C-alpha cells in the first residue's frame, strides 16, 4: 500500500468523477468557487456592444458621453446567455423600465455603489465566494462587499423584513441542495443590463456537485409584478484551484465613499 502525503489543494481534491462527500454522505461543497463568463453584463443572449450605456450616432449607437474615456473597459462582451429559452419574459411596463435602467446604468446600477448584490447576482459577479458546510450548516461568504448568506434548514417562517440578500431556506433533494430565497428588497439588479425585480421576488436555487471541481447552478425566478411567468438561468461554477486560494478583502463601501457622500463635504472636491 502506497501512502501519499500532499499539502496542496490539488492533491486534497478527489480524482475526476469522484464527488467528495461529508461523513454524513451528502456532497461536500466546501471550497472557494467562482463563475466565469459575462453573465453579470447581461443574462440574455446578446452581441457585443460598444458600451454599457449607448446613445444614437449618425451611423449607429455610440458610447454615452460619460463612458467615452473608459473606451473598451466599458464595452460589453457578447454571450450566448444563461437564460433558458433565451429571453426574460418581461411585462411591457417592466421591459420599458429595464430599457431606462440600461440607458442610465451609471446612475442606477447598485453594483456601482457597492450595495449588496442580492440573489442570484451574488453568484455570478466576477468575484469568488466561499462555501462552508458541515452536516447541519451551509454558509456562503462572498468577496464582493463582504456579503454572506446563512442557509437555514429549519424553516423560520416568512422573513420578518425585506433585506438585500433575503432569507434562504435549504433542503436536500437527493444530492442537490435546493434553496428557497425570499424577503429580498427591490433595490438589486440581476445584471449590468438593467434587469430588475420587485420585492415579490422568489428565487429557487439548485446546487448540484457534478465533479470535484464543478457545480451546476440553476435559479428559477418568479416575480408576478415584473414577469409574465417564471424563468430560469443555469451556469457552471468552478473551484478555485490555486494552492493558496482564499477570499481577499474587497470592502468596496470604502472605495465609493467619495461617489456616494462626496457632495456632502464642507468643501466638495471637483468631480470632472
Secondary structure, 3 states (H helix, E strand, C coil): CCCCCCCCHHHHCCCCCCCCECCCCCECCCEEEEECCCCCCCCCCECCECCCCEECCCCCCEECHHHHHHHHHHCECCECCCECCCCCCECHHHHHHHHHHHHCHHHHCHHHHCCCCCCCHHHHCCCCEEEEECCCCEEEEECHHHCEEEEECCCCCCCCCCECCCEEEEEEECCEEEEEEECECCCCCCCCCCCCCCCCCEEEEEEEEEECCEEEEEEEEECCCCECCCEEEEEEEEECCCCCCCCCCCCHHHHCHHHHHHHHCCCCCCCC
